Amino acid sequence: MVIEWLKFRVAAEVRECFIQKDEAIWTTMLAKYPGFLGKEVWLSPDPRELVIIVRWERKEDWDAIPQDALEETEQKFAIAMNSAYDLIETGEYQVRKFLHHGV
């Protein structure tokens, strides 16, 4: 599994709106593609920050999303949010699990 990690700065008063519009716009679009396993929103103690992680079965699935679909979705989201957010950090991680015996 591959994790897409996105950290946003959002005004505290629009954080809930951001979460709802992300679900309606981004999650709906991503769910149409093979390999999409789901998303989580992590709320920071700082009400102006949040992290979204997107789970992908394989990196190739994530990379297969057409660039025009990503750009169109970002434009739709930016309009819906009146550009009231900043993407401040991104990352990519692979999940590796270790078995713990006798713990």
Backbone atoms as SQL, in Angstrom:
CREATE TABLE atoms (id INTEGER PRIMARY KEY, chain TEXT, resi INTEGER, resn TEXT, atom TEXT, x REAL, y REAL, z REAL);
INSERT INTO atoms VALUES
  (1, 'A', 1, 'MET', 'N', 0.850, -1.181, 0.000),
  (2, 'A', 1, 'MET', 'CA', 0.000, 0.000, 0.000),
  (3, 'A', 1, 'MET', 'C', 0.891, 1.238, 0.000),
  (4, 'A', 2, 'VAL', 'N', 0.416, 2.265, -0.700),
  (5, 'A', 2, 'VAL', 'CA', 1.123, 3.539, -0.770),
  (6, 'A', 2, 'VAL', 'C', 0.216, 4.618, -0.185),
  (7, 'A', 3, 'ILE', 'N', 0.819, 5.517, 0.577),
  (8, 'A', 3, 'ILE', 'CA', 0.088, 6.618, 1.205),
  (9, 'A', 3, 'ILE', 'C', 0.500, 7.935, 0.559),
  (10, 'A', 4, 'GLU', 'N', -0.488, 8.677, 0.113),
  (11, 'A', 4, 'GLU', 'CA', -0.294, 10.056, -0.334),
  (12, 'A', 4, 'GLU', 'C', -0.619, 10.932, 0.871),
  (13, 'A', 5, 'TRP', 'N', 0.315, 11.754, 1.301),
  (14, 'A', 5, 'TRP', 'CA', 0.186, 12.551, 2.519),
  (15, 'A', 5, 'TRP', 'C', 0.165, 14.022, 2.140),
  (16, 'A', 6, 'LEU', 'N', -0.893, 14.741, 2.523),
  (17, 'A', 6, 'LEU', 'CA', -1.084, 16.139, 2.145),
  (18, 'A', 6, 'LEU', 'C', -1.403, 16.968, 3.385),
  (19, 'A', 7, 'LYS', 'N', -0.598, 17.984, 3.647),
  (20, 'A', 7, 'LYS', 'CA', -0.827, 18.865, 4.795),
  (21, 'A', 7, 'LYS', 'C', -1.300, 20.218, 4.282),
  (22, 'A', 8, 'PHE', 'N', -2.418, 20.689, 4.848),
  (23, 'A', 8, 'PHE', 'CA', -3.037, 21.940, 4.422),
  (24, 'A', 8, 'PHE', 'C', -3.095, 22.942, 5.559),
  (25, 'A', 9, 'ARG', 'N', -3.034, 24.215, 5.198),
  (26, 'A', 9, 'ARG', 'CA', -3.342, 25.303, 6.118),
  (27, 'A', 9, 'ARG', 'C', -4.670, 25.879, 5.649),
  (28, 'A', 10, 'VAL', 'N', -5.621, 25.923, 6.570),
  (29, 'A', 10, 'VAL', 'CA', -6.988, 26.371, 6.277),
  (30, 'A', 10, 'VAL', 'C', -7.435, 27.252, 7.444),
  (31, 'A', 11, 'ALA', 'N', -8.106, 28.344, 7.145),
  (32, 'A', 11, 'ALA', 'CA', -8.643, 29.173, 8.222),
  (33, 'A', 11, 'ALA', 'C', -9.545, 28.317, 9.114),
  (34, 'A', 12, 'ALA', 'N', -9.409, 28.470, 10.414),
  (35, 'A', 12, 'ALA', 'CA', -10.154, 27.644, 11.363),
  (36, 'A', 12, 'ALA', 'C', -11.656, 27.672, 11.094),
  (37, 'A', 13, 'GLU', 'N', -12.177, 28.820, 10.703),
  (38, 'A', 13, 'GLU', 'CA', -13.624, 28.946, 10.511),
  (39, 'A', 13, 'GLU', 'C', -14.136, 28.231, 9.256),
  (40, 'A', 14, 'VAL', 'N', -13.250, 27.841, 8.346),
  (41, 'A', 14, 'VAL', 'CA', -13.694, 27.116, 7.151),
  (42, 'A', 14, 'VAL', 'C', -13.185, 25.672, 7.114),
  (43, 'A', 15, 'ARG', 'N', -12.575, 25.225, 8.206),
  (44, 'A', 15, 'ARG', 'CA', -12.010, 23.867, 8.217),
  (45, 'A', 15, 'ARG', 'C', -13.068, 22.812, 7.951),
  (46, 'A', 16, 'GLU', 'N', -14.208, 22.905, 8.596),
  (47, 'A', 16, 'GLU', 'CA', -15.257, 21.894, 8.391),
  (48, 'A', 16, 'GLU', 'C', -15.792, 21.937, 6.961),
  (49, 'A', 17, 'CYS', 'N', -15.936, 23.116, 6.409),
  (50, 'A', 17, 'CYS', 'CA', -16.362, 23.264, 5.010),
  (51, 'A', 17, 'CYS', 'C', -15.330, 22.615, 4.083),
  (52, 'A', 18, 'PHE', 'N', -14.058, 22.839, 4.354),
  (53, 'A', 18, 'PHE', 'CA', -12.981, 22.232, 3.570),
  (54, 'A', 18, 'PHE', 'C', -13.109, 20.710, 3.569),
  (55, 'A', 19, 'ILE', 'N', -13.319, 20.136, 4.735),
  (56, 'A', 19, 'ILE', 'CA', -13.434, 18.677, 4.873),
  (57, 'A', 19, 'ILE', 'C', -14.629, 18.158, 4.067),
  (58, 'A', 20, 'GLN', 'N', -15.757, 18.824, 4.174),
  (59, 'A', 20, 'GLN', 'CA', -16.955, 18.385, 3.464),
  (60, 'A', 20, 'GLN', 'C', -16.798, 18.516, 1.948),
  (61, 'A', 21, 'LYS', 'N', -16.232, 19.626, 1.497),
  (62, 'A', 21, 'LYS', 'CA', -16.045, 19.815, 0.050),
  (63, 'A', 21, 'LYS', 'C', -14.972, 18.875, -0.502),
  (64, 'A', 22, 'ASP', 'N', -13.959, 18.584, 0.300),
  (65, 'A', 22, 'ASP', 'CA', -12.954, 17.616, -0.123),
  (66, 'A', 22, 'ASP', 'C', -13.601, 16.248, -0.347),
  (67, 'A', 23, 'GLU', 'N', -14.457, 15.859, 0.557),
  (68, 'A', 23, 'GLU', 'CA', -15.153, 14.572, 0.422),
  (69, 'A', 23, 'GLU', 'C', -16.042, 14.569, -0.825),
  (70, 'A', 24, 'ALA', 'N', -16.798, 15.637, -1.018),
  (71, 'A', 24, 'ALA', 'CA', -17.734, 15.697, -2.142),
  (72, 'A', 24, 'ALA', 'C', -17.025, 15.799, -3.490),
  (73, 'A', 25, 'ILE', 'N', -15.910, 16.508, -3.540),
  (74, 'A', 25, 'ILE', 'CA', -15.251, 16.764, -4.822),
  (75, 'A', 25, 'ILE', 'C', -14.081, 15.806, -5.053),
  (76, 'A', 26, 'TRP', 'N', -13.098, 15.839, -4.170),
  (77, 'A', 26, 'TRP', 'CA', -11.897, 15.026, -4.391),
  (78, 'A', 26, 'TRP', 'C', -12.150, 13.533, -4.192),
  (79, 'A', 27, 'THR', 'N', -12.753, 13.173, -3.074),
  (80, 'A', 27, 'THR', 'CA', -12.936, 11.746, -2.800),
  (81, 'A', 27, 'THR', 'C', -13.831, 11.108, -3.846),
  (82, 'A', 28, 'THR', 'N', -14.877, 11.798, -4.259),
  (83, 'A', 28, 'THR', 'CA', -15.776, 11.277, -5.290),
  (84, 'A', 28, 'THR', 'C', -15.019, 11.012, -6.588),
  (85, 'A', 29, 'MET', 'N', -14.133, 11.923, -6.967),
  (86, 'A', 29, 'MET', 'CA', -13.357, 11.736, -8.191),
  (87, 'A', 29, 'MET', 'C', -12.363, 10.591, -8.042),
  (88, 'A', 30, 'LEU', 'N', -11.603, 10.573, -6.960),
  (89, 'A', 30, 'LEU', 'CA', -10.575, 9.549, -6.777),
  (90, 'A', 30, 'LEU', 'C', -11.165, 8.145, -6.683),
  (91, 'A', 31, 'ALA', 'N', -12.348, 8.032, -6.094),
  (92, 'A', 31, 'ALA', 'CA', -12.984, 6.726, -5.910),
  (93, 'A', 31, 'ALA', 'C', -13.325, 6.047, -7.234),
  (94, 'A', 32, 'LYS', 'N', -13.324, 6.791, -8.315),
  (95, 'A', 32, 'LYS', 'CA', -13.624, 6.223, -9.634),
  (96, 'A', 32, 'LYS', 'C', -12.445, 5.437, -10.212),
  (97, 'A', 33, 'TYR', 'N', -11.273, 5.587, -9.611),
  (98, 'A', 33, 'TYR', 'CA', -10.065, 4.997, -10.184),
  (99, 'A', 33, 'TYR', 'C', -9.663, 3.719, -9.462),
  (100, 'A', 34, 'PRO', 'N', -9.186, 2.737, -10.237),
  (101, 'A', 34, 'PRO', 'CA', -8.725, 1.484, -9.635),
  (102, 'A', 34, 'PRO', 'C', -7.570, 1.748, -8.674),
  (103, 'A', 35, 'GLY', 'N', -7.548, 0.987, -7.609),
  (104, 'A', 35, 'GLY', 'CA', -6.459, 1.095, -6.641),
  (105, 'A', 35, 'GLY', 'C', -6.707, 2.068, -5.518),
  (106, 'A', 36, 'PHE', 'N', -7.754, 2.897, -5.618),
  (107, 'A', 36, 'PHE', 'CA', -8.090, 3.824, -4.532),
  (108, 'A', 36, 'PHE', 'C', -8.672, 3.015, -3.377),
  (109, 'A', 37, 'LEU', 'N', -8.050, 3.115, -2.214),
  (110, 'A', 37, 'LEU', 'CA', -8.500, 2.343, -1.056),
  (111, 'A', 37, 'LEU', 'C', -9.229, 3.174, -0.014),
  (112, 'A', 38, 'GLY', 'N', -9.084, 4.492, -0.067),
  (113, 'A', 38, 'GLY', 'CA', -9.793, 5.337, 0.886),
  (114, 'A', 38, 'GLY', 'C', -8.954, 6.516, 1.327),
  (115, 'A', 39, 'LYS', 'N', -9.568, 7.361, 2.155),
  (116, 'A', 39, 'LYS', 'CA', -8.929, 8.580, 2.654),
  (117, 'A', 39, 'LYS', 'C', -9.230, 8.742, 4.135),
  (118, 'A', 40, 'GLU', 'N', -8.354, 9.473, 4.799),
  (119, 'A', 40, 'GLU', 'CA', -8.577, 9.882, 6.178),
  (120, 'A', 40, 'GLU', 'C', -8.220, 11.354, 6.289),
  (121, 'A', 41, 'VAL', 'N', -8.910, 12.049, 7.170),
  (122, 'A', 41, 'VAL', 'CA', -8.574, 13.427, 7.500),
  (123, 'A', 41, 'VAL', 'C', -8.090, 13.420, 8.945),
  (124, 'A', 42, 'TRP', 'N', -6.892, 13.931, 9.156),
  (125, 'A', 42, 'TRP', 'CA', -6.316, 14.025, 10.495),
  (126, 'A', 42, 'TRP', 'C', -6.356, 15.482, 10.926),
  (127, 'A', 43, 'LEU', 'N', -7.013, 15.755, 12.036),
  (128, 'A', 43, 'LEU', 'CA', -7.132, 17.114, 12.545),
  (129, 'A', 43, 'LEU', 'C', -5.981, 17.405, 13.497),
  (130, 'A', 44, 'SER', 'N', -5.287, 18.488, 13.231),
  (131, 'A', 44, 'SER', 'CA', -4.179, 18.921, 14.071),
  (132, 'A', 44, 'SER', 'C', -4.732, 19.636, 15.307),
  (133, 'A', 45, 'PRO', 'N', -3.965, 19.659, 16.393),
  (134, 'A', 45, 'PRO', 'CA', -4.364, 20.507, 17.526),
  (135, 'A', 45, 'PRO', 'C', -4.451, 21.983, 17.121),
  (136, 'A', 46, 'ASP', 'N', -3.681, 22.361, 16.103),
  (137, 'A', 46, 'ASP', 'CA', -3.771, 23.706, 15.540),
  (138, 'A', 46, 'ASP', 'C', -4.965, 23.715, 14.592),
  (139, 'A', 47, 'PRO', 'N', -6.030, 24.446, 14.887),
  (140, 'A', 47, 'PRO', 'CA', -7.246, 24.408, 14.059),
  (141, 'A', 47, 'PRO', 'C', -7.052, 24.941, 12.645),
  (142, 'A', 48, 'ARG', 'N', -5.881, 25.474, 12.348),
  (143, 'A', 48, 'ARG', 'CA', -5.599, 25.979, 11.000),
  (144, 'A', 48, 'ARG', 'C', -4.886, 24.955, 10.128),
  (145, 'A', 49, 'GLU', 'N', -4.627, 23.779, 10.676),
  (146, 'A', 49, 'GLU', 'CA', -3.927, 22.763, 9.903),
  (147, 'A', 49, 'GLU', 'C', -4.673, 21.445, 9.928),
  (148, 'A', 50, 'LEU', 'N', -4.573, 20.715, 8.820),
  (149, 'A', 50, 'LEU', 'CA', -5.089, 19.353, 8.764),
  (150, 'A', 50, 'LEU', 'C', -4.277, 18.569, 7.762),
  (151, 'A', 51, 'VAL', 'N', -4.300, 17.264, 7.943),
  (152, 'A', 51, 'VAL', 'CA', -3.587, 16.358, 7.058),
  (153, 'A', 51, 'VAL', 'C', -4.606, 15.418, 6.436),
  (154, 'A', 52, 'ILE', 'N', -4.458, 15.186, 5.151),
  (155, 'A', 52, 'ILE', 'CA', -5.273, 14.194, 4.452),
  (156, 'A', 52, 'ILE', 'C', -4.330, 13.108, 3.969),
  (157, 'A', 53, 'ILE', 'N', -4.678, 11.871, 4.281),
  (158, 'A', 53, 'ILE', 'CA', -3.927, 10.765, 3.710),
  (159, 'A', 53, 'ILE', 'C', -4.849, 10.012, 2.762),
  (160, 'A', 54, 'VAL', 'N', -4.285, 9.643, 1.633),
  (161, 'A', 54, 'VAL', 'CA', -5.012, 8.878, 0.630),
  (162, 'A', 54, 'VAL', 'C', -4.289, 7.545, 0.499),
  (163, 'A', 55, 'ARG', 'N', -5.033, 6.473, 0.614),
  (164, 'A', 55, 'ARG', 'CA', -4.449, 5.137, 0.524),
  (165, 'A', 55, 'ARG', 'C', -4.649, 4.584, -0.886),
  (166, 'A', 56, 'TRP', 'N', -3.542, 4.112, -1.461),
  (167, 'A', 56, 'TRP', 'CA', -3.545, 3.521, -2.799),
  (168, 'A', 56, 'TRP', 'C', -3.003, 2.106, -2.714),
  (169, 'A', 57, 'GLU', 'N', -3.598, 1.216, -3.489),
  (170, 'A', 57, 'GLU', 'CA', -3.133, -0.162, -3.520),
  (171, 'A', 57, 'GLU', 'C', -1.688, -0.237, -4.022),
  (172, 'A', 58, 'ARG', 'N', -1.421, 0.525, -5.088),
  (173, 'A', 58, 'ARG', 'CA', -0.078, 0.540, -5.677),
  (174, 'A', 58, 'ARG', 'C', 0.242, 1.952, -6.168),
  (175, 'A', 59, 'LYS', 'N', 1.496, 2.298, -6.220),
  (176, 'A', 59, 'LYS', 'CA', 1.932, 3.598, -6.735),
  (177, 'A', 59, 'LYS', 'C', 1.485, 3.778, -8.187),
  (178, 'A', 60, 'GLU', 'N', 1.488, 2.694, -8.949),
  (179, 'A', 60, 'GLU', 'CA', 1.088, 2.757, -10.358),
  (180, 'A', 60, 'GLU', 'C', -0.379, 3.177, -10.502),
  (181, 'A', 61, 'ASP', 'N', -1.226, 2.780, -9.556),
  (182, 'A', 61, 'ASP', 'CA', -2.637, 3.183, -9.590),
  (183, 'A', 61, 'ASP', 'C', -2.761, 4.693, -9.400),
  (184, 'A', 62, 'TRP', 'N', -2.050, 5.211, -8.442),
  (185, 'A', 62, 'TRP', 'CA', -2.049, 6.644, -8.148),
  (186, 'A', 62, 'TRP', 'C', -1.534, 7.415, -9.368),
  (187, 'A', 63, 'ASP', 'N', -0.426, 6.952, -9.929),
  (188, 'A', 63, 'ASP', 'CA', 0.176, 7.631, -11.071),
  (189, 'A', 63, 'ASP', 'C', -0.670, 7.562, -12.345),
  (190, 'A', 64, 'ALA', 'N', -1.596, 6.614, -12.408),
  (191, 'A', 64, 'ALA', 'CA', -2.402, 6.422, -13.614),
  (192, 'A', 64, 'ALA', 'C', -3.543, 7.434, -13.753),
  (193, 'A', 65, 'ILE', 'N', -3.801, 8.227, -12.730),
  (194, 'A', 65, 'ILE', 'CA', -4.876, 9.222, -12.833),
  (195, 'A', 65, 'ILE', 'C', -4.445, 10.280, -13.848),
  (196, 'A', 66, 'PRO', 'N', -5.274, 10.547, -14.854),
  (197, 'A', 66, 'PRO', 'CA', -4.897, 11.521, -15.884),
  (198, 'A', 66, 'PRO', 'C', -4.682, 12.921, -15.286),
  (199, 'A', 67, 'GLN', 'N', -3.625, 13.589, -15.733),
  (200, 'A', 67, 'GLN', 'CA', -3.300, 14.920, -15.240),
  (201, 'A', 67, 'GLN', 'C', -4.454, 15.898, -15.440),
  (202, 'A', 68, 'ASP', 'N', -5.172, 15.789, -16.557),
  (203, 'A', 68, 'ASP', 'CA', -6.284, 16.718, -16.797),
  (204, 'A', 68, 'ASP', 'C', -7.411, 16.509, -15.784),
  (205, 'A', 69, 'ALA', 'N', -7.617, 15.274, -15.328),
  (206, 'A', 69, 'ALA', 'CA', -8.635, 15.002, -14.303),
  (207, 'A', 69, 'ALA', 'C', -8.225, 15.635, -12.979),
  (208, 'A', 70, 'LEU', 'N', -6.940, 15.570, -12.647),
  (209, 'A', 70, 'LEU', 'CA', -6.446, 16.189, -11.414),
  (210, 'A', 70, 'LEU', 'C', -6.585, 17.700, -11.468),
  (211, 'A', 71, 'GLU', 'N', -6.204, 18.291, -12.595),
  (212, 'A', 71, 'GLU', 'CA', -6.285, 19.747, -12.742),
  (213, 'A', 71, 'GLU', 'C', -7.729, 20.238, -12.710),
  (214, 'A', 72, 'GLU', 'N', -8.612, 19.521, -13.376),
  (215, 'A', 72, 'GLU', 'CA', -10.031, 19.893, -13.390),
  (216, 'A', 72, 'GLU', 'C', -10.625, 19.811, -11.979),
  (217, 'A', 73, 'THR', 'N', -10.272, 18.768, -11.262),
  (218, 'A', 73, 'THR', 'CA', -10.794, 18.594, -9.901),
  (219, 'A', 73, 'THR', 'C', -10.241, 19.667, -8.972),
  (220, 'A', 74, 'GLU', 'N', -8.959, 19.980, -9.098),
  (221, 'A', 74, 'GLU', 'CA', -8.367, 21.030, -8.262),
  (222, 'A', 74, 'GLU', 'C', -9.018, 22.379, -8.543),
  (223, 'A', 75, 'GLN', 'N', -9.292, 22.653, -9.805),
  (224, 'A', 75, 'GLN', 'CA', -9.951, 23.914, -10.155),
  (225, 'A', 75, 'GLN', 'C', -11.359, 23.973, -9.551),
  (226, 'A', 76, 'LYS', 'N', -12.087, 22.894, -9.658),
  (227, 'A', 76, 'LYS', 'CA', -13.441, 22.820, -9.090),
  (228, 'A', 76, 'LYS', 'C', -13.399, 23.016, -7.577),
  (229, 'A', 77, 'PHE', 'N', -12.428, 22.378, -6.922),
  (230, 'A', 77, 'PHE', 'CA', -12.300, 22.499, -5.470),
  (231, 'A', 77, 'PHE', 'C', -11.901, 23.921, -5.071),
  (232, 'A', 78, 'ALA', 'N', -10.942, 24.509, -5.797),
  (233, 'A', 78, 'ALA', 'CA', -10.495, 25.870, -5.483),
  (234, 'A', 78, 'ALA', 'C', -11.648, 26.868, -5.607),
  (235, 'A', 79, 'ILE', 'N', -12.482, 26.693, -6.620),
  (236, 'A', 79, 'ILE', 'CA', -13.645, 27.571, -6.785),
  (237, 'A', 79, 'ILE', 'C', -14.626, 27.362, -5.630),
  (238, 'A', 80, 'ALA', 'N', -14.892, 26.114, -5.285),
  (239, 'A', 80, 'ALA', 'CA', -15.833, 25.817, -4.194),
  (240, 'A', 80, 'ALA', 'C', -15.346, 26.379, -2.862),
  (241, 'A', 81, 'MET', 'N', -14.015, 26.403, -2.666),
  (242, 'A', 81, 'MET', 'CA', -13.440, 26.897, -1.413),
  (243, 'A', 81, 'MET', 'C', -13.007, 28.353, -1.503),
  (244, 'A', 82, 'ASN', 'N', -13.223, 28.972, -2.648),
  (245, 'A', 82, 'ASN', 'CA', -12.775, 30.348, -2.859),
  (246, 'A', 82, 'ASN', 'C', -11.277, 30.479, -2.559),
  (247, 'A', 83, 'SER', 'N', -10.525, 29.413, -2.888),
  (248, 'A', 83, 'SER', 'CA', -9.066, 29.354, -2.690),
  (249, 'A', 83, 'SER', 'C', -8.636, 29.682, -1.258),
  (250, 'A', 84, 'ALA', 'N', -9.464, 29.358, -0.275),
  (251, 'A', 84, 'ALA', 'CA', -9.188, 29.684, 1.126),
  (252, 'A', 84, 'ALA', 'C', -8.379, 28.586, 1.820),
  (253, 'A', 85, 'TYR', 'N', -7.325, 28.091, 1.161),
  (254, 'A', 85, 'TYR', 'CA', -6.478, 27.047, 1.740),
  (255, 'A', 85, 'TYR', 'C', -5.126, 27.070, 1.036),
  (256, 'A', 86, 'ASP', 'N', -4.141, 26.498, 1.689),
  (257, 'A', 86, 'ASP', 'CA', -2.822, 26.343, 1.088),
  (258, 'A', 86, 'ASP', 'C', -2.350, 24.927, 1.340),
  (259, 'A', 87, 'LEU', 'N', -1.845, 24.286, 0.305),
  (260, 'A', 87, 'LEU', 'CA', -1.181, 23.000, 0.446),
  (261, 'A', 87, 'LEU', 'C', 0.237, 23.322, 0.880),
  (262, 'A', 88, 'ILE', 'N', 0.624, 22.936, 2.107),
  (263, 'A', 88, 'ILE', 'CA', 1.918, 23.368, 2.639),
  (264, 'A', 88, 'ILE', 'C', 2.971, 22.266, 2.673),
  (265, 'A', 89, 'GLU', 'N', 2.544, 21.010, 2.519),
  (266, 'A', 89, 'GLU', 'CA', 3.513, 19.923, 2.537),
  (267, 'A', 89, 'GLU', 'C', 2.893, 18.682, 1.906),
  (268, 'A', 90, 'THR', 'N', 3.702, 17.922, 1.184),
  (269, 'A', 90, 'THR', 'CA', 3.237, 16.676, 0.606),
  (270, 'A', 90, 'THR', 'C', 4.267, 15.590, 0.884),
  (271, 'A', 91, 'GLY', 'N', 3.803, 14.361, 0.829),
  (272, 'A', 91, 'GLY', 'CA', 4.717, 13.252, 1.010),
  (273, 'A', 91, 'GLY', 'C', 4.127, 11.977, 0.448),
  (274, 'A', 92, 'GLU', 'N', 4.988, 10.987, 0.329),
  (275, 'A', 92, 'GLU', 'CA', 4.584, 9.673, -0.170),
  (276, 'A', 92, 'GLU', 'C', 5.265, 8.634, 0.705),
  (277, 'A', 93, 'TYR', 'N', 4.474, 7.661, 1.160),
  (278, 'A', 93, 'TYR', 'CA', 4.991, 6.638, 2.062),
  (279, 'A', 93, 'TYR', 'C', 4.494, 5.271, 1.629),
  (280, 'A', 94, 'GLN', 'N', 5.297, 4.274, 1.888),
  (281, 'A', 94, 'GLN', 'CA', 4.859, 2.896, 1.714),
  (282, 'A', 94, 'GLN', 'C', 4.566, 2.336, 3.091),
  (283, 'A', 95, 'VAL', 'N', 3.547, 1.503, 3.188),
  (284, 'A', 95, 'VAL', 'CA', 3.188, 0.878, 4.445),
  (285, 'A', 95, 'VAL', 'C', 3.917, -0.452, 4.543),
  (286, 'A', 96, 'ARG', 'N', 4.583, -0.636, 5.655),
  (287, 'A', 96, 'ARG', 'CA', 5.247, -1.899, 5.926),
  (288, 'A', 96, 'ARG', 'C', 4.873, -2.311, 7.336),
  (289, 'A', 97, 'LYS', 'N', 4.354, -3.507, 7.477),
  (290, 'A', 97, 'LYS', 'CA', 3.913, -3.991, 8.777),
  (291, 'A', 97, 'LYS', 'C', 4.893, -5.040, 9.295),
  (292, 'A', 98, 'PHE', 'N', 5.138, -4.974, 10.574),
  (293, 'A', 98, 'PHE', 'CA', 5.980, -5.973, 11.239),
  (294, 'A', 98, 'PHE', 'C', 5.105, -6.747, 12.202),
  (295, 'A', 99, 'LEU', 'N', 5.310, -8.032, 12.246),
  (296, 'A', 99, 'LEU', 'CA', 4.601, -8.857, 13.207),
  (297, 'A', 99, 'LEU', 'C', 5.359, -8.812, 14.530),
  (298, 'A', 100, 'HIS', 'N', 4.612, -8.635, 15.595),
  (299, 'A', 100, 'HIS', 'CA', 5.214, -8.601, 16.933),
  (300, 'A', 100, 'HIS', 'C', 4.815, -9.866, 17.672),
  (301, 'A', 101, 'HIS', 'N', 5.756, -10.707, 17.908),
  (302, 'A', 101, 'HIS', 'CA', 5.484, -11.954, 18.626),
  (303, 'A', 101, 'HIS', 'C', 5.827, -11.777, 20.085),
  (304, 'A', 102, 'GLY', 'N', 4.925, -12.243, 20.941),
  (305, 'A', 102, 'GLY', 'CA', 5.190, -12.218, 22.373),
  (306, 'A', 102, 'GLY', 'C', 5.095, -10.851, 23.010),
  (307, 'A', 103, 'VAL', 'N', 4.464, -9.922, 22.349),
  (308, 'A', 103, 'VAL', 'CA', 4.352, -8.577, 22.914),
  (309, 'A', 103, 'VAL', 'C', 3.043, -8.449, 23.640);
